[in-house]
Each structure stands twice: as C-alpha cells, then as structure tokens.
C-alpha cells in the first residue's frame, strides 16, 4: 500500500494527524506530511493510514493498494 499526498489540495485541517498521528502530521507551514519517507505503508500501519486519509475533508490523501 502506498499513500499519495496531494499537497496543493491540503487545507491544513490536521484531521489526518489527529486520527493517525503515527502516520500523518503537519509541517511548519501547516501542510500535511507523511511520516514514512518512501510513502510505502508497512502492513501493520495500513488501517491507520486509510483512516487518516478518509477523514481528510480536502481529499489531499490518496491510498493506492497497487504499490
């Protein structure tokens, strides 16, 4: 599984980080950051990654199962 961050869609609500703080956070400018460098999600964190992506009101996070 892989997460795509569409930074230009991020509005800085921070809901993803509230729901899944081990996966998502906000940078100094208030935009979403993914805590794994390569954007590949370890199997044990997939549920949290999906939950954080789904709560985003701006749809700035996309989950790709094909990675």
Secondary structure, DSSP 4 states (H G I P E B T S, - for coil): -EEEE-GGG-----HHHHH-TTTEEE-TTS-EEESSTT-BPPGGGHHHHHHHHHT-TT--EEEETT-
